[in-house]
Amino acid sequence: MDTGRPGALNLITDVAGLRVGNAEDHGALTGVTVVLPDEPAVAAADIRGGAPGTRDIDALDPSTLVEGVHGVVLSGGSVFGLEAASGVVQWLAERGVGFAFGPQPLPSPVVPSAILFDIANGGDKSWGISGGISGGISGGISGGISGREPPYRALGIQACEAAARPFALGNAGAGLGATSGLFKGGLGSASIVWQGVTVGALVAVNSFGSPADPLTGGLWAGPYAIADEYPLSTRTAAGFRAPAAWTKADRLGGTAPGANTTVAVVATDAVLTRPEAKRLAIMAADGMSRALHPVHTPFDGDSVIALATGKVALEGSRPLALSAIGSLAADTLARAIGRAIWLAEAVPGWPAYRDGPGAAA
């Protein structure tokens, strides 16, 4: 039985017609990741988390006017990170990318985005504080906005400038400030080629739940790994055993922090309609359930955006083909999560999973 194989890069950019760019602010410990299709891509979204933060997601509903999107943004920064999409819109419009409705000086790109919360990860996020938040009401509005501007608009532009087929994983882009359960989270990607169709996933893992089984120390995504994507044998030592669920609440003294959300893009080069892309996003979201426990909590804004670049026509029964592609997308997203955790590097207060037994003690 043909189960497929990873693409040449084992990245979402193995899907024909896609580029990805990352940009980071290391002082703030945050970043932005941008997906740019060469041509407008059919898109849809599925949101299952209890605390989502998004922009232009409603435009992806199959009942709306939008037939394709010109970019997708995954960003740290919580609500501040939504501004990254403004930078991407500006960058695309200046290059003539977008929809034009009658005479207008610039086209209007459609750029849906999803954010994660990395505000409290230890990086310097003191935007607007230097001049007068402490001055309170008496200082007036002018005193409270004199600090530096949040970096996200600029990071969105930088990520567009960096867009290419190869791109970095781990502590890169939107994954720079991400954390996952007891461990450092990160940016992950993977791909699969099956019967002429390519499926890819890109994810910034910033989950409340754990990527690892507390009884064995192995990654929940372990069974989905292909070859040596993320080695597992050293992660099952007895020193890793723990009775807790290994969520962020376990790490932070039983609190329920809002410092979460896993955001992802799944893509295929298959020709899909908008309702079919919606089903792809729904099926792919199960990849989070395979790799993170618990998932879709009240503290996460877990979101999946699906893209179809329309390079490969489906043959035979479309529902059967879509079922296969959706299943592959879920497995590929689980693998991308495993790669994100394996490649993430420690930052102060958040150990790297790959540092081995006792790292999260």
Backbone torsions as a table, in degrees:
resi	resn	phi	psi	omega
1	MET	NA	131.5	179.9
2	ASP	-78.2	109.7	178.6
3	THR	-100.3	0.1	177.0
4	GLY	90.1	174.5	178.9
5	ARG	-147.1	154.6	176.7
6	PRO	-63.0	152.1	175.8
7	GLY	-70.4	178.6	-174.0
8	ALA	-58.4	-36.8	-179.1
9	LEU	-100.2	-13.4	-171.1
10	ASN	52.8	43.9	178.9
11	LEU	-134.5	162.8	178.7
12	ILE	-60.0	-23.8	-179.3
13	THR	-76.5	1.0	165.7
14	ASP	-67.6	-19.7	173.2
15	VAL	-72.5	119.6	-175.2
16	ALA	-58.1	132.6	175.5
17	GLY	96.5	10.7	-179.6
18	LEU	-121.8	144.2	168.7
19	ARG	-129.8	154.3	179.3
20	VAL	-131.8	138.2	176.0
21	GLY	-128.7	144.1	177.1
22	ASN	-117.9	150.5	171.2
23	ALA	-147.4	144.7	-174.8
24	GLU	-134.2	151.3	166.1
25	ASP	-117.5	99.4	-173.0
26	HIS	-71.4	-28.7	176.2
27	GLY	-66.3	-39.9	178.2
28	ALA	-84.4	-10.5	-177.6
29	LEU	54.6	58.8	-178.2
30	THR	-155.9	166.8	-179.6
31	GLY	-169.3	-179.6	-174.8
32	VAL	-136.8	141.3	173.7
33	THR	-125.5	134.0	-176.7
34	VAL	-123.0	134.9	172.4
35	VAL	-108.1	124.3	-178.7
36	LEU	-119.7	114.1	172.9
37	PRO	-81.0	146.2	178.1
38	ASP	-65.1	-33.2	177.5
39	GLU	-129.8	157.1	178.1
40	PRO	-51.9	132.2	-176.1
41	ALA	-108.2	139.5	171.4
42	VAL	-60.7	137.3	-173.2
43	ALA	-144.3	155.2	174.8
44	ALA	-157.0	169.5	-176.7
45	ALA	-142.3	153.2	174.0
46	ASP	-134.5	125.0	-177.3
47	ILE	-121.4	121.6	-176.1
48	ARG	-120.1	-15.5	-178.8
49	GLY	-74.8	160.4	-177.5
50	GLY	-86.5	-4.7	-176.9
51	ALA	-140.7	61.7	-175.9
52	PRO	-78.6	155.7	170.8
53	GLY	-135.0	114.8	-173.1
54	THR	-142.4	167.0	174.5
55	ARG	-140.3	134.4	177.3
56	ASP	60.8	22.0	176.5
57	ILE	-72.3	-34.7	179.2
58	ASP	-59.1	-29.0	-179.6
59	ALA	-68.0	-13.5	-179.2
60	LEU	-88.0	-7.5	178.2
61	ASP	-60.0	136.3	-177.5
62	PRO	-59.0	-17.3	-179.5
63	SER	-84.8	-3.4	-175.5
64	THR	-94.9	175.9	-173.5
65	LEU	-73.8	-31.7	-170.5
66	VAL	-64.3	124.0	-179.9
67	GLU	-97.0	-19.7	-179.4
68	GLY	-161.6	158.9	179.5
69	VAL	-113.7	157.7	-174.7
70	HIS	-107.7	-6.4	177.8
71	GLY	-177.6	162.9	174.4
72	VAL	-136.1	139.9	-179.0
73	VAL	-121.1	131.4	166.8
74	LEU	-113.3	128.7	-173.4
75	SER	-141.6	146.7	164.2
76	GLY	-77.3	-176.3	172.6
77	GLY	96.7	1.9	-178.6
78	SER	53.5	-138.8	-174.8
79	VAL	-61.1	-29.2	177.2
80	PHE	-64.2	-33.9	-177.5
81	GLY	-67.9	-18.2	177.3
82	LEU	-62.0	-22.4	-179.8
83	GLU	-70.4	-16.2	177.1
84	ALA	-57.7	-37.1	179.9
85	ALA	-63.1	-30.6	177.3
86	SER	-63.5	-39.9	176.7
87	GLY	-64.9	-39.3	179.3
88	VAL	-67.6	-41.4	176.5
89	VAL	-58.4	-45.9	179.4
90	GLN	-60.4	-46.6	-177.2
91	TRP	-62.1	-44.4	180.0
92	LEU	-67.6	-44.6	-177.7
93	ALA	-61.4	-38.9	179.0
94	GLU	-63.4	-19.7	179.4
95	ARG	-103.8	12.7	175.4
96	GLY	77.8	18.5	-178.4
97	VAL	-97.4	127.3	179.0
98	GLY	142.1	178.8	178.1
99	PHE	-90.5	139.3	176.6
100	ALA	-113.6	128.7	-179.7
101	PHE	-118.0	90.0	-178.1
102	GLY	74.4	-167.5	-179.2
103	PRO	-69.4	120.0	176.2
104	GLN	-153.5	145.8	-174.1
105	PRO	-65.5	-31.4	-179.7
106	LEU	-135.9	148.5	174.2
107	PRO	-69.9	169.6	-178.1
108	SER	-114.5	100.2	178.2
109	PRO	-72.4	147.1	173.8
110	VAL	-103.1	116.4	-173.0
111	VAL	-134.2	84.4	176.1
112	PRO	-66.0	150.7	-178.6
113	SER	-145.3	158.2	176.4
114	ALA	-140.0	141.7	-174.5
115	ILE	-116.7	159.1	170.7
116	LEU	-123.8	160.6	-176.6
117	PHE	-97.1	108.7	174.1
118	ASP	-125.8	23.0	-174.7
119	ILE	-64.7	-34.5	-172.2
120	ALA	-104.3	29.4	-175.1
121	ASN	-91.6	3.9	178.5
122	GLY	105.7	-12.7	177.1
123	GLY	-75.3	164.7	-177.9
124	ASP	-81.6	101.4	179.4
125	LYS	-111.7	33.9	-172.3
126	SER	-83.6	50.1	179.5
127	TRP	-70.1	133.0	173.9
128	GLY	77.5	4.2	-174.4
129	ILE	-91.2	-27.6	-167.4
130	SER	-63.4	-27.1	-172.5
131	GLY	-99.3	-22.5	-176.9
132	GLY	170.1	22.1	171.9
133	ILE	-57.7	-35.1	179.3
134	SER	-67.3	-15.5	179.7
135	GLY	-75.3	-12.9	175.2
136	GLY	64.0	-157.1	-176.6
137	ILE	-62.5	-37.4	-176.3
138	SER	-62.7	-26.1	-179.6
139	GLY	-78.4	-14.8	179.6
140	GLY	74.7	171.4	-178.0
141	ILE	-63.6	-36.9	-175.5
142	SER	-61.4	-28.8	-179.2
143	GLY	-79.5	-16.5	-172.6
144	GLY	-98.4	0.3	-177.7
145	ILE	-125.0	23.2	-173.0
146	SER	-88.5	-0.9	178.0
147	GLY	-78.5	-176.9	-178.1
148	ARG	-71.9	154.8	-179.9
149	GLU	-75.6	141.9	173.4
150	PRO	-54.1	148.3	-169.2
151	PRO	-83.4	-0.9	-162.8
152	TYR	-69.8	-37.6	176.8
153	ARG	-59.8	-46.0	178.9
154	ALA	-64.9	-39.0	178.8
155	LEU	-64.4	-36.4	177.2
156	GLY	-60.5	-43.0	178.4
157	ILE	-65.9	-43.8	179.4
158	GLN	-61.4	-39.5	179.4
159	ALA	-64.3	-38.4	176.2
160	CYS	-62.9	-43.1	179.7
161	GLU	-62.2	-29.7	-177.3
162	ALA	-89.7	-3.1	-171.6
163	ALA	-60.9	132.5	-178.7
164	ALA	-160.3	176.6	175.7
165	ARG	-73.9	-49.1	173.4
166	PRO	-79.1	142.6	175.8
167	PHE	-155.7	161.0	-173.9
168	ALA	-81.7	152.9	175.3
169	LEU	-119.6	179.8	-179.7
170	GLY	79.5	-123.4	-179.4
171	ASN	-82.0	64.7	-176.3
172	ALA	-138.1	149.7	175.9
173	GLY	51.5	-135.5	-179.0
174	ALA	-64.4	-14.0	178.6
175	GLY	-85.5	-7.7	-174.9
176	LEU	-58.4	-46.4	-177.0
177	GLY	-97.8	8.9	-174.4
178	ALA	-78.3	147.5	174.6
179	THR	-132.9	155.7	-172.9
180	SER	-142.9	109.4	-177.0
181	GLY	59.5	-120.7	178.7
182	LEU	-89.3	-3.7	-166.5
183	PHE	-119.6	167.2	171.0
184	LYS	-68.1	129.1	174.2
185	GLY	-89.5	-170.2	-179.1
186	GLY	179.8	-169.9	179.2
187	LEU	-98.6	132.0	179.7
188	GLY	-133.2	157.2	177.7
189	SER	-155.3	154.7	178.1
190	ALA	-160.8	165.6	178.5
191	SER	-147.2	164.9	176.2
192	ILE	-146.4	139.9	175.2
193	VAL	-115.5	123.8	-174.5
194	TRP	-140.2	119.0	177.4
195	GLN	48.4	44.2	175.2
196	GLY	85.3	-5.5	179.0
197	VAL	-106.7	136.1	177.3
198	THR	-107.1	136.7	176.9
199	VAL	-126.7	135.5	179.3
200	GLY	-134.8	159.6	177.8
201	ALA	-138.2	146.6	176.5
202	LEU	-136.1	132.9	-174.1
203	VAL	-148.2	139.7	169.2
204	ALA	-106.9	112.6	-170.2
205	VAL	-96.2	110.7	-177.4
206	ASN	-137.6	50.9	-165.4
207	SER	-85.4	147.9	167.6
208	PHE	-66.2	-42.4	-179.6
209	GLY	-76.6	174.3	-174.3
210	SER	-94.8	144.3	171.5
211	PRO	-84.7	-4.8	-173.6
212	ALA	-127.1	145.5	176.9
213	ASP	-73.9	118.2	-177.9
214	PRO	-66.6	-17.4	180.0
215	LEU	-83.2	-25.9	-178.0
216	THR	-122.4	-21.7	-173.7
217	GLY	83.1	-8.1	-179.6
218	GLY	-76.7	152.1	177.1
219	LEU	-67.1	137.2	173.8
220	TRP	-57.7	-30.6	-179.9
221	ALA	-77.8	-1.9	-175.0
222	GLY	-50.5	-47.5	-176.6
223	PRO	-64.4	-13.9	-176.1
224	TYR	-98.3	-4.7	-178.6
225	ALA	-63.7	144.5	173.5
226	ILE	-112.1	124.0	-177.9
227	ALA	56.4	-130.1	-173.9
228	ASP	-107.2	37.9	179.9
229	GLU	-55.3	-42.6	175.8
230	TYR	-148.7	99.9	-177.2
231	PRO	-55.0	142.3	-173.2
232	LEU	-120.2	-19.6	-168.9
233	SER	-60.9	-32.9	-178.1
234	THR	-84.0	-2.0	-175.9
235	ARG	-96.7	6.0	-175.3
236	THR	-114.4	23.5	179.2
237	ALA	-70.9	152.7	-177.2
238	ALA	-60.1	-25.9	-179.6
239	GLY	-63.5	-13.9	-179.4
240	PHE	-88.0	-11.9	-172.6
241	ARG	-65.8	139.9	-180.0
242	ALA	-156.3	147.3	-179.2
243	PRO	-81.5	-15.1	-174.1
244	ALA	-79.1	169.2	178.6
245	ALA	-80.6	-11.4	178.4
246	TRP	65.0	35.5	172.2
247	THR	-86.9	175.1	176.0
248	LYS	-64.2	-28.4	176.7
249	ALA	-63.1	-37.6	177.3
250	ASP	-64.2	-36.9	-178.5
251	ARG	-74.3	-37.0	-170.7
252	LEU	-103.4	34.3	170.7
253	GLY	73.6	32.0	175.0
254	GLY	85.0	3.6	177.0
255	THR	-78.0	169.4	178.6
256	ALA	-120.4	77.1	-173.1
257	PRO	-67.8	154.0	175.0
258	GLY	-93.7	29.0	-173.1
259	ALA	-97.8	60.5	-168.3
260	ASN	-141.1	-164.8	173.9
261	THR	107.7	125.1	173.3
262	THR	-105.9	125.7	-177.2
263	VAL	-121.8	140.6	-171.7
264	ALA	-144.9	156.2	168.9
265	VAL	-124.0	130.7	169.5
266	VAL	-115.9	146.1	-174.3
267	ALA	-144.2	154.7	174.2
268	THR	-143.5	154.4	174.7
269	ASP	-89.9	3.6	178.3
270	ALA	-70.4	154.2	173.1
271	VAL	-80.1	113.9	180.0
272	LEU	-126.0	147.5	169.1
273	THR	-79.2	170.7	179.0
274	ARG	-65.3	-42.8	174.7
275	PRO	-61.9	-35.3	177.3
276	GLU	-67.5	-37.2	176.1
277	ALA	-64.1	-35.9	176.2
278	LYS	-62.6	-44.2	178.5
279	ARG	-64.4	-36.7	176.6
280	LEU	-60.0	-44.7	179.4
281	ALA	-63.3	-40.9	-179.7
282	ILE	-63.6	-47.6	-179.2
283	MET	-66.1	-40.2	-177.6
284	ALA	-64.1	-30.7	-178.3
285	ALA	-59.0	-23.0	177.6
286	ASP	-66.4	-17.0	174.3
287	GLY	-61.8	-32.9	175.2
288	MET	-65.4	-40.2	-179.4
289	SER	-65.3	-28.8	179.9
290	ARG	-77.9	-20.7	-171.1
291	ALA	-118.7	-7.8	-177.4
292	LEU	-139.1	134.7	179.6
293	HIS	-138.4	129.7	-15.1
294	PRO	-71.4	168.9	-176.1
295	VAL	-137.8	161.1	-179.7
296	HIS	56.5	39.8	-176.8
297	THR	-78.6	173.1	174.0
298	PRO	-62.2	-17.4	-175.8
299	PHE	-96.1	-7.8	-179.0
300	ASP	-107.3	149.2	173.4
301	GLY	-110.7	40.0	-170.9
302	ASP	-48.3	124.3	-174.9
303	SER	-139.1	140.7	175.9
304	VAL	-127.0	126.9	174.0
305	ILE	-109.5	126.7	-179.1
306	ALA	-103.5	138.8	177.8
307	LEU	-125.4	144.1	173.1
308	ALA	-130.0	118.6	-176.4
309	THR	-87.4	-9.8	169.9
310	GLY	69.8	38.9	-179.6
311	LYS	-97.0	-22.6	-173.5
312	VAL	-124.9	121.6	178.4
313	ALA	-76.6	138.3	177.5
314	LEU	-81.3	142.2	179.3
315	GLU	-112.4	153.9	178.3
316	GLY	74.1	-148.4	-177.2
317	SER	-70.4	118.6	179.8
318	ARG	-65.5	-42.4	177.5
319	PRO	-59.8	-39.2	178.3
320	LEU	-67.2	-41.7	178.9
321	ALA	-64.2	-42.6	179.0
322	LEU	-64.6	-36.9	177.3
323	SER	-60.5	-42.0	179.0
324	ALA	-67.1	-44.2	-178.9
325	ILE	-64.5	-41.0	178.6
326	GLY	-64.6	-39.5	177.6
327	SER	-65.2	-43.3	176.4
328	LEU	-61.9	-38.3	-179.8
329	ALA	-64.1	-39.7	178.4
330	ALA	-64.1	-45.7	178.4
331	ASP	-63.8	-40.1	-178.1
332	THR	-68.4	-36.5	175.8
333	LEU	-65.3	-40.8	176.0
334	ALA	-59.7	-43.1	177.7
335	ARG	-63.1	-40.4	178.8
336	ALA	-62.3	-38.7	176.8
337	ILE	-64.2	-43.6	177.0
338	GLY	-58.9	-42.7	179.0
339	ARG	-66.1	-38.4	179.1
340	ALA	-59.4	-45.6	-178.3
341	ILE	-70.4	-41.5	-178.2
342	TRP	-65.6	-37.3	-175.4
343	LEU	-89.4	-10.6	180.0
344	ALA	-66.0	144.0	179.2
345	GLU	-110.0	147.5	-177.4
346	ALA	-62.4	146.5	168.7
347	VAL	-128.2	163.1	-178.6
348	PRO	-51.6	123.6	178.5
349	GLY	91.9	-12.3	-176.4
350	TRP	-135.1	105.0	-177.8
351	PRO	-73.9	154.6	175.1
352	ALA	-83.8	137.0	178.9
353	TYR	-57.1	-41.2	-174.5
354	ARG	-71.4	-6.9	176.7
355	ASP	-71.0	-10.4	168.8
356	GLY	97.0	-176.0	-176.8
357	PRO	-53.1	135.7	178.7
358	GLY	88.9	-6.8	-177.3
359	ALA	-61.5	-33.0	-176.5
360	ALA	-95.8	6.5	-177.4
361	ALA	-67.6	NA	NA
